Amino acid sequence: MQRVFGQYRLVERIGTGGMAEVYRAKREGQIFFSRRRGQRKFSREVAVKLILPHLSREESFRELFSREAHLASLLDHPNIVDIQDYGRLDNVDFIVMEYVRGVDLSKLLKALPRGDTLPEAHCLHILYRVARALAFAHGQTSPEDAPEGIIHCDLSPHNILISTEGEIKLADFGIARAARPDSTRTGTLRGKAPYMSPEQVEGGVLDHRSDLFSLGSIAYQMFTGRHPFTRSGDAATLAAIREGHFQPLDPASGLPDELVKLVHSLLEMDPGKRPPGASAVTGVLEPHLAPQSEVELGERVSRLVKSADESPEPLPTAVTLPRPRGFRLPVSAGIFAMIFVAVWLLSRPVVPERGDLGTALPEDVSPDPLAAQVPGPVTGQSGTEEAAVLTITTDPAGAVLTANGLNIGRSPAVVKKPAPGEDIRLTAHLYGFQKGEVLYRSGTHPRAISIPLVPLATSTVRVGAVPWAEVFYRGQSVGYTPLTLEGIPVGERTFLLKNDAMGLRHEVTLEVRTEGPNLISRNLEGTVR
């Protein structure tokens, strides 16, 4: 499905993220002059990056998007994707970039047979060119824009493009930062978890050496076929990065000693022990470069692209799909429905707002294993019956009450006292509070019981998804990714990620902890990033 966007014709989606989607597009212009029959228009292939529709109204995301365009416009280098235009059309911000026909490094690595790695010459060519790009960005100083250079902050195989000619292009400066003398702190956890530096995970001070750590993770992955820090989940992966736990490279692997030492130095926990800059990395790599590596790498990528071109056309996405129209009833049907509802509301019996015995417990409530029968709640008791009932309260009110595991309503509630010889375990469940519990013993004669509720500790949960998703928590929409949720109580919490436009849905249960990091990062179309 193609779409006309100003002077650009969007052909197919080639990338997606939490903030934007990237399309291969054709820029069409003036008709060429010709005295022969048949006219042709000027046409050039470009890449168009569109901010996601639901974020185009958010000033904070528009500012982040425009900052990417501005910083990238300062970087004119053969190993950095060239920015050609920036603007806003139909209330959507966009960036136009050069189109690199090829694949990203992530796809190239995934296409390898299980257990295989890229040839060493290809790895060195990629690392050398990426290091050249980083050296240029880190050295791009401007008194106003970047007094001490530009840090990429999101270096990963997804952002390293390889053309069918073997050219290497560094892309996506979406969360890049202009380094300043007063230091650069991450503020919020952004970037792809496995490729973050320890100081980025900790939310500490960042400089160009953070990018070098990410480059070390990529180098280790290319040389060995496995990532140094990836574990069973994002939390375990971030813990491994924070603690510096990885298996050192085997000296017997055949990799030259200088390269083994380089990778280990890039993965140093202490930024001061890493190479002083990306130029130092290129100095180590350059003597090991092979003359034909660029051509051979280009041929490998060409074969992969040809194979991909033979696959079916990609599905339409959130940007290309039309927004669903609201369902509308015919006027006569709508009037009839309103009359029917009004008659039903007036004629239905009035029932007190309370639960009955044996009803299912709400979310976040676990039944008590005891199951003795307890008389249900009563209302409107007379003075002579007052001694036969028990009033149950909580602070705050509104907690779900159970008696021996059976739901008896929400507090405050009034129930009949149990028969002699029966002990009752009363519990109160309220979101954000620890479970309250009181034992009502037979033979005692209280008329009221108050169950104390203690607030749970809270923490922050960060949610990211590719492509974007609407996040639901406790049945309510809480926003769109990327999203930071404050004040989430500790314990097991369930979140639903939905992208209705693309028919994607994923439920995640997270053990929220006070220390954190409490991070959800999901690729809704495939595996966990």
N, C-alpha and C positions, 0 to 999 in steps of 0.2 A: 504494500500500500504506500503510494507516494503522496507527498503533500507539498504544495507551493507555499513558501515562506519568504515573502518579499521577492528579491531577485534570486532566491535560492530554491532549488527543487530537492526536497529531502528524499533520498532514495532508499536507505536502509539504516537501521540502528547498528552501530558498531561498538558501543560502549554505554555503560550506565553506572550511576553511583548514587549516593545518598542525596546529592544536591542537583544533579543535572544528568542529561542524556546526550550522547554524541552521535551524530548522523553523518554518514557519507552523503554528500550533496553535490549538486551541479550549480555553479554560478553562471547564469545566462545573461548575455548582454547584447551589444549592438550586432546587427546583421552585417556580415562581411560583404563588401562591395564586389560584384562580379558581373561581367557582361554576359556570362553564360546562363543558361536556364538552371533553376534550382538555387535556392538561397540557403545559406548556412549561418547560424548564429554563433557568436563567440561563446564558448563553453569551457569551463575549467572545473576540475574536480577539487573540492575542498571538504573540510570537516567542519560541521556546525554544531556547536555546543549550546543546548537550550536549558535554561534553568527550569526545573520541574514546575508544572502549572500551579500546584498548591503552594509553592514557595515564592512565586513571582509577586505575591502581594505582601510578603514579609520583608520589611526594610533591612533587618539584620542579615538575611540571606542574600538579598540584592547587593548589599555592601560587600559581603564576603566574595560574591561572584565577580563584582567589578574590580575588587582588589586583585583577584587572580589575573584578570585581563591586564590590569595596570602593571603588576610586577612582571608578568610574562612579556609585556611589550618592551621592557627594558633589556631583555635577554636576546640578543641577536648573535646566534652561534650555530654552526653547522650540526651540532649534536643536540640542539634544543628545538622543539617544535615551534615553528614560526607563527606568531599571532598576526592576522591580517586585518581584522576588523572587530569592533565591539559596538553594540547598539541595543535598542529596544523596539520591538515591533509587536503589535497586537497584545500589548501588556506583558510581553515575555522578553526577558533579557537574553542576549545571545552573544557568543564569541565565535568568530570565524578563524579557523586555523588551516595551515597546510595539511593536505591529506597525505598520509603515509600509507602507501599500498603495501601491506605486509601483515604481520601479527605482532602481538606483544610477547614479551619474554615468558609470561605465565603460560600462554597457549603453546609456545614452542616447547617448553619443558613438559607440559602435559601430553604432548604428542609423542614423546619418547616412549619406546617399549619399556615395560616394567623392569627396573633394575639397571637400565642404561643411563648414561650421562652424555652431555654434549662433549664433542671433542675438545681437548684442552685448548687448541688454537682458537676455537670459536668462543670459548669462555673468556679467554684473555682479550680478544678483540672487543667483546661486549663491555667488559669491565673497564678497559682502557678508555673507550669512548664515553662511557658514563662518567668516569672520573674526570675526563676533560670537560664535560658539561658542568659537573659540580664545581670544578676549579674556576670556571668562568662565572657561574652564578655567585659563588662565595666571594669572588673578587670584584663583583659589580657594585662599586660603592657610589653613592650619590648623597650629597649633604642632606637633601630633603627626603628622599625616598628610602634609601638603604645605606646609611652611613658606614655600616660594617658588613655589607654583603647581603645576599638573599639565601635563606635556608629553605630547602625543599620541604622537609618535615613529613613527607609521605612517600619516600623512595621505596619502591617494591617492583617485582616483575611485571605487575599490571601497568606500570607507568613507563616501562622501557619498551619502545617501539622499534621493530626491526623490519626494514623494507626488503623488497624482493631484490634489491641491489646490494644488500648487506649493510646498508647505512643504519646507524644507531641514533635514535632521537629520544631525548628525555621529555616527558609530557606531564601534564596535570599538576600545575602549581596551585591547586585549589586551596590548600591550607598552608602555602608557603608563607614565610615570615621574613620581614626585613629586620636583620640583626641590628641592634642599637647598643650604645655603650652602657645603658642602664639595664642590660640583659633582656632576654626574651623568655618568658615563661609560657608554658602550654595553656594554662588556665583550665581548659577542658581536654579530656582524653580524645584526641583525634588522630586518625591514621589507621593503617592496617596492623592489627595487634602483633602478628609474628615478626614484623620488621621494625618495630619501635626500638628506640634506644632505652637503656635503663633510666636515664634522666627524663625521658619523655613519658615513660610509664609512671614515674613518681611525680610528674607535674612540676619538674624542677627547671633549672635554667638551661636553655638550649643555645648552642652555637653550631658552627659548621661541622664540628666533630660528631654531632648527632647523626647527620647524614652519612658520615663515614662508617658508623656502627651499622646502619641499615645496609650500606654497600657490602660490609663484611658478611652479613647474614645472607645476602644474595650470592656472594662469591662462594661461601661454604655450600650453599644449596646446589649451585651449578657444578662444583667440583665433585661433590659426593652423591648427589641425587636425593638428598634428604635435608630438611631444614634443621638448623642447630637447636631451635628452641620449641618447635611445635609439639604440643602435648595433646591430651584428650579433649581439652576445652580451652576457651579463651582465658579463663581465670588461671588455669595451670600454666598456660603458655606465658602469660604476663609474669607469673611468679618465677618461672625459669629464667626469663630475661632479667628480672630484678635481682636474682641471686647469681646470675652468670653461669648457670648449669648447662654445659654442652660437652659433647665428646670431642676431644681434640683431634685434629687431622692426623691420620696415620703417616708417619714419615716414610713407610714402606710402600705407599700408594703410587709412587712414581712422580709425584708433584715435586718440582724443584724446592729445595730448602728455603730459598728466598720468598717463594710464594706462600709456603706454609707459614713462615714467620709473619708475612704481611697479613694473611687472613686472621691469624691469632691476635695480632696487634690491633686490627680493626675492631675485634670483638672484646677488647679490654673494657672492664666495667668502669674504670677510672678514665674519663675523657683525656686527662693529661698524659696517659700512657699510649694513646692512639697516635697515628701519624699526625704531624702538625698541620697538614692540609692535603687536599685532593691532588695537588701538584706532586707531592711526595709519593703518592700512590702511583701516578702515571710514570714517575721515574723508575719505580721498581718493575712495573709491568712492561715498559717499552722494549727492553732488551729481549724479552721472550716472545714478542709478536712474530707471527709467521706471515710471509709475503702474500700468500693466496687466501688468507683466512676470510677476508671480506667477500671475495667472489664466491668461495665455497659456502659461506653462511647464506649469501643471497640465493644461491641455487637451492639450498635446503628450504628456505622460506618460500621460494617460488613453488616448490612441489607441494608444500603444505597449503598455500593459498589456492592452488589449482584444485586440490582435493576439496577444500571448503567451498569453492565456487560451484562445485557439482552437487552440493547439498541443497535441500529445499530452501525456499525464500524464508527469511526469519519472520516470526509472527509480529503483528502490529503491537505497538507499545502504548504506554500511557499518553505520550505526546500525540501520536497519530490517531488514536481512537477518539471518536467523538464522545463528548460528555453525555451520559444518559439523561433523557428528559424525564421530568417528574410525571408520575402516573396521574392522569386526570379522568375523573368520572364525568359522564354526561350530566348536564344540569339537572334533568329530571331524576336521574338515579341518585344524585347527591342529595336532593331535597328529600326524597323518600328515605334515604339512609338516616338523615338527621331526625326525621319524624319518628322512625322506628327506635332509634337510640333514646330519644327523649321519653317515649312511652315506656320503654323497658326500665329506664332509671326511676321513673315515678312509681311503677308498679312493683318493683322488686322489693323483697323484705329487707329491713335494715338489720344488719348483723354487726355486733361489736367488733372492733378491729383487734383481733387477738388470734393466736394459733390454737388448735385443738390437739389433744393427745395423739401421738403416733405420726405426726406430719414430719416430712423430711427436713433435716437441718439445712440452713443456708450455707453459702460458700464460706470457707475458712472455719467451719465448725465440724468437729469430729465427735461421734456419739460415744457416750460413756458405756463401758462393757456391761454395767448393771442394767437390769431391765425389769424391775418390780413395777407393778401397776400403781399409778398415783391418780387420785381423782383429778379431773380436769378443772380449769379455772371457772370461777363463778362470778357473776356480776349482780349488783343491786341487792346484796344480802340485807336482811333486816337486823335490827339491834339484837334480837334474841338469837340470831344465827351467827353474830359477829365472833363469838368465842370459838366457833367451829371452823373458822377460816384462818388462813395464813397469808399475810401480805409480804411480797418479796420485792425488794428494791435494789437498785445498783446506782453507783455514782461514777460516770454519768448514766442517765437512763437510756433505754432503748436496746439493752443487751438481750440476746436470745437466751431464754432460760430453758434448762432441761432438768427433769427430775428422774433420776435413775435412767438417764439416756433418752427419755421421751420429751419431745418439745411441748412446753406448756405456755408458750407465748413470749412476748417481750416485756421487759420491766418498765414500769411497775406492773405486777400481776397479782391477782388474788386467787388462791386455790383452796380447796377443802383440805382440812387437816387429815393426815392418813389415819388408818385404824390403829388401835393400840398394838404395840409389838413390832411396828414397821419403822425402820430407819430409812431416811430419804437423803440421797446425795444430790444436792442442788448445785448446778453449775451455771455460769454466765459467760457467754461468748460475745465479744464486741470487737469489731475491726479496729486494730491499732492498740489493743490492750491484751495483756496476758489473761489466760483463762482464770476466772474466779471460781472458787469452790467452797461450799459450806456443807457440813453434815448435820441434818436435822434428826435429832435422836428422839426415839419414842419415849414418852413419859414426861418430856418437857412441855411447857405450856406458853411459849412465846407467841405473841400475836403478829409480830413482824420480824423479818430477817433482812439484813442488809449485806449484800455480797460485795466486798471491796474489789475494785478493778485497778490494776497497775499498768500505766502506759508502757508500751514496748519502745525500745530504742529504734531510731529511724536512720535511714541512710539514703544515698543517692544512687539511682540506677540510670545508666546511659544506654540508649537503644539506637542501633544503626542497622540498616538493611539495604540490600541491593537486589532489585531496584527499590525505590522508595516504598514505604508502607505506612498505613495509618495504624496507630497503636491503640489497642483497647486494654484497659485494666479494670477488673471487677465489673465488666459489662459496659463500661463507659469509654467513649473515645477521649484520649488524652493528648492527641496531637499527631504530627507526622515526623518521620525520621529525617535527619538525625535529631534525637530528642534527649533531653536530660530531665529526669523526674526526681524531684526533691521530696523528702519526707516519707519515703516508702518504709513501712515497718519491717524489721528484720524477720527472717523466717522464709519458708517456701512461698513464693509469689508467682502467679501465672499471668503471662502477657500474651495477647493475640496480635499478630502482625498480619495485616490484610492489604492487598492491592487489588481492589475489585476490578479496576480497568483491565488488568492482565489476568484476572482469575487466580491470583496467588494468595495463599493463606498458610500461616505457620504459627503453631502454639508453642510457647517456650515457658518452662518452669525453672525459675532461678532461686537459688538459696541466697537471699539477701543478707549480707554481713555488714557489721558496723565499720570494719576496717576497709572493705572493698579491695580492689576495684570491682564494682558490680556492673559488669559489661555484657550486653547482648549484641552480638554482631552476626547477622544471618544473611546468606545469599538465598533468597527465596526461590531462585530458579535452579539451584544446585546444592553444593555442599557449603559448610560453614567456612567463612573466610578465615 
